[in-house]
Each structure stands twice: as C-alpha cells, then as structure tokens.
Amino acid sequence: MARLLEISPGAGLLPVAAGSCTLSELTPEAITSIAPMRGHTSAVSEALKRLHGVAFPRPNRATGKDGARCIWFGPGRAVLVGPKIATLKYAAITDQSDGWAVLRLHGRDAAAVLARLVPVDLRARAFKRGHCARTLLDHMPVSITRTGARSFDIMVFRSMTNSAVAVLTVSMKSLAAQNG
C-alpha cells in the first residue's frame, strides 16, 4: 500500500537568497475562503475580530498580521490565512489550505524584484503596508500583500509553486547582478 507524505508546496525549493532579497515559504495552519451572506459583512467582520483579531477587509486591503491575516480576494470574498475556522455564522467558508502556497519575498529590493514580473505599482508610496492586489506574477494568477516596508506575501496556486519560485529567483539574481 502506498504511504502518503505531507509536504509543503515549497519543500526542497526554498529558501532562496540573492542580492538583498530572500524568498521563503510560510506554512499557515489553514487558508480559509470567507464569503459573507448578502447584508451580513459587518456581522462577519465583528465575529472575525472576536475570534481572530482581524476584520473582514475592504477591497484591495488586508487586516491583521502574521499568524492571522484576512486578505481581500475579490468582491464579497476574503481568505483568512493562519488559524482554522470551524464555522462562521452568516458566511460560506471553504478550506483552501491544500490549494495555495504562501511565499514571502523580503529585502531592500523586494519591490524592484516584483516590478519585473507584476503589472502593478508596488512602490511603497502607492502600495502601502496592508494593501493587496489580485494580479499576475509573470503568467500566474497571484495575490500579493505588502506586509512591511521591505516585505511581500505572495499567494500562488500550489500547482504553480515551482514556476513562481523559478521566475522570482531569476528576477532576484538578475537584479543582484545588475546592482553589482
């Protein structure tokens, strides 16, 4: 009988460092999609605050911090990255943990590394801490959240982890070579 092993999406790929940047993997306990029922977003937000210390985010925003972060994922949808949710009144919830990889790009040139791959202005003056965007990384759909002055969390489909790590690594090494 086959013996299945649980491994993270970035196992054997990460961490990677080049120039001033490091790319690493975050392994949250859970990633849960949250879709409040019509007219109940405020009640869901209050419940999330009580349970996990995060509010349901406004469009293109994230609330919370490492350990419990709620990220806007589209109109009327968000994902809670961190703690597990068993139930949430007035919301449809779906465990998405096995479908996503969460990468952290950190370093002085992190925004410049992403600028080579993302069609969104991620400079600090336009994309502040707590801002997020559903966009493309090269050819892959991702969610990018600025988590600090020099730090971004990148959510990518688990099946695209290899490709995401590869293009980010090339961008990191190219920028490091350019900066000498």
JOTAWO-V835226 format. One record per residue. N is the residue number from 1. RES is the residue in one small letter. PHI is phi as a letter, one per 30 degrees, with the letter a starting at -180 (NA if undefined). Layout:
BEGIN
n:N res:RES phi:PHI
n:N res:RES phi:PHI
END
This chain:
BEGIN
n:1 res:m phi:NA
n:2 res:a phi:d
n:3 res:r phi:c
n:4 res:l phi:d
n:5 res:l phi:c
n:6 res:e phi:d
n:7 res:i phi:b
n:8 res:s phi:d
n:9 res:p phi:e
n:10 res:g phi:c
n:11 res:a phi:e
n:12 res:g phi:i
n:13 res:l phi:c
n:14 res:l phi:b
n:15 res:p phi:d
n:16 res:v phi:b
n:17 res:a phi:b
n:18 res:a phi:a
n:19 res:g phi:h
n:20 res:s phi:c
n:21 res:c phi:c
n:22 res:t phi:b
n:23 res:l phi:c
n:24 res:s phi:b
n:25 res:e phi:c
n:26 res:l phi:c
n:27 res:t phi:b
n:28 res:p phi:d
n:29 res:e phi:e
n:30 res:a phi:a
n:31 res:i phi:b
n:32 res:t phi:b
n:33 res:s phi:d
n:34 res:i phi:b
n:35 res:a phi:b
n:36 res:p phi:d
n:37 res:m phi:d
n:38 res:r phi:e
n:39 res:g phi:i
n:40 res:h phi:c
n:41 res:t phi:d
n:42 res:s phi:d
n:43 res:a phi:d
n:44 res:v phi:d
n:45 res:s phi:d
n:46 res:e phi:d
n:47 res:a phi:d
n:48 res:l phi:d
n:49 res:k phi:d
n:50 res:r phi:d
n:51 res:l phi:d
n:52 res:h phi:b
n:53 res:g phi:i
n:54 res:v phi:b
n:55 res:a phi:c
n:56 res:f phi:d
n:57 res:p phi:d
n:58 res:r phi:d
n:59 res:p phi:e
n:60 res:n phi:i
n:61 res:r phi:b
n:62 res:a phi:b
n:63 res:t phi:b
n:64 res:g phi:j
n:65 res:k phi:a
n:66 res:d phi:e
n:67 res:g phi:j
n:68 res:a phi:a
n:69 res:r phi:b
n:70 res:c phi:c
n:71 res:i phi:c
n:72 res:w phi:e
n:73 res:f phi:b
n:74 res:g phi:k
n:75 res:p phi:e
n:76 res:g phi:i
n:77 res:r phi:b
n:78 res:a phi:b
n:79 res:v phi:b
n:80 res:l phi:c
n:81 res:v phi:c
n:82 res:g phi:k
n:83 res:p phi:d
n:84 res:k phi:d
n:85 res:i phi:b
n:86 res:a phi:d
n:87 res:t phi:a
n:88 res:l phi:b
n:89 res:k phi:d
n:90 res:y phi:i
n:91 res:a phi:b
n:92 res:a phi:d
n:93 res:i phi:b
n:94 res:t phi:b
n:95 res:d phi:d
n:96 res:q phi:c
n:97 res:s phi:e
n:98 res:d phi:d
n:99 res:g phi:c
n:100 res:w phi:b
n:101 res:a phi:c
n:102 res:v phi:c
n:103 res:l phi:c
n:104 res:r phi:c
n:105 res:l phi:c
n:106 res:h phi:b
n:107 res:g phi:k
n:108 res:r phi:e
n:109 res:d phi:c
n:110 res:a phi:e
n:111 res:a phi:d
n:112 res:a phi:d
n:113 res:v phi:d
n:114 res:l phi:d
n:115 res:a phi:e
n:116 res:r phi:d
n:117 res:l phi:b
n:118 res:v phi:b
n:119 res:p phi:d
n:120 res:v phi:b
n:121 res:d phi:d
n:122 res:l phi:c
n:123 res:r phi:d
n:124 res:a phi:e
n:125 res:r phi:d
n:126 res:a phi:c
n:127 res:f phi:b
n:128 res:k phi:d
n:129 res:r phi:e
n:130 res:g phi:j
n:131 res:h phi:d
n:132 res:c phi:b
n:133 res:a phi:b
n:134 res:r phi:c
n:135 res:t phi:a
n:136 res:l phi:c
n:137 res:l phi:c
n:138 res:d phi:h
n:139 res:h phi:c
n:140 res:m phi:c
n:141 res:p phi:d
n:142 res:v phi:b
n:143 res:s phi:c
n:144 res:i phi:c
n:145 res:t phi:b
n:146 res:r phi:d
n:147 res:t phi:c
n:148 res:g phi:a
n:149 res:a phi:e
n:150 res:r phi:b
n:151 res:s phi:b
n:152 res:f phi:b
n:153 res:d phi:c
n:154 res:i phi:b
n:155 res:m phi:c
n:156 res:v phi:b
n:157 res:f phi:e
n:158 res:r phi:e
n:159 res:s phi:d
n:160 res:m phi:c
n:161 res:t phi:e
n:162 res:n phi:e
n:163 res:s phi:d
n:164 res:a phi:d
n:165 res:v phi:d
n:166 res:a phi:d
n:167 res:v phi:d
n:168 res:l phi:d
n:169 res:t phi:d
n:170 res:v phi:d
n:171 res:s phi:d
n:172 res:m phi:d
n:173 res:k phi:d
n:174 res:s phi:d
n:175 res:l phi:d
n:176 res:a phi:d
n:177 res:a phi:d
n:178 res:q phi:d
n:179 res:n phi:d
n:180 res:g phi:i
END
